[in-house]
């Protein structure tokens, strides 16, 4: 599943590093969070795996 960051929940947890607009590929689903590979973001984090709060993202439907 491909997701886009649409908001930030920095006040809810400490290690939020992503920015609005980043595109990620979900690797695992952990309830309130996904772990996801950064496809587009900044050069430092591209291809890194990060945790993303589910309320901060939306699924991108490819080919529609």
C-alpha positions in Angstrom: 0.0 0.0 0.0 1.2 3.5 -0.9 0.4 6.4 1.5 0.8 10.1 1.6 1.4 12.2 4.7 -1.4 14.6 5.2 -0.8 15.9 8.7 1.5 15.6 11.7 0.8 14.4 15.3 4.0 15.6 16.9 2.3 16.3 20.2 1.2 12.7 20.5 4.5 10.9 20.2 8.2 11.8 20.4 9.9 10.4 17.3 7.9 11.9 14.4 10.3 12.9 11.6 8.1 12.9 8.5 6.6 16.0 6.8 3.3 16.6 5.0 3.5 15.5 1.4 5.9 12.6 1.8 5.0 9.4 -0.1 5.7 6.1 1.6 5.2 2.4 1.1 3.7 0.5 4.0 5.7 -2.5 5.3 3.8 -3.5 8.4 0.6 -2.5 10.2 0.9 -2.1 14.0 -2.6 -0.9 15.1 -2.3 2.9 15.4 1.0 3.0 13.4 2.5 1.8 10.1 6.1 1.1 9.5 6.8 2.4 6.0 9.6 3.0 3.6 10.1 6.6 2.5 9.8 6.9 -1.3 9.9 10.6 -1.5 10.8 13.1 1.2 14.2 14.6 1.8 17.4 13.0 0.5 18.5 11.9 4.0 15.4 9.8 4.7 14.6 8.4 1.3 14.7 4.6 1.4 14.6 4.7 5.2 12.0 2.8 7.2 10.0 5.0 9.7 7.0 4.7 12.0 3.9 6.7 10.8 0.8 7.4 12.9 -2.2 6.2 10.8 -4.2 9.4 11.4 -1.4 11.4 9.7 -1.8 9.7 6.3 -4.1 8.6 3.5 -3.9 5.7 1.0 -3.0 6.6 -2.5 -4.9 4.5 -5.1 -2.7 4.0 -8.1 -4.2 3.7 -11.5 -7.5 5.4 -10.8 
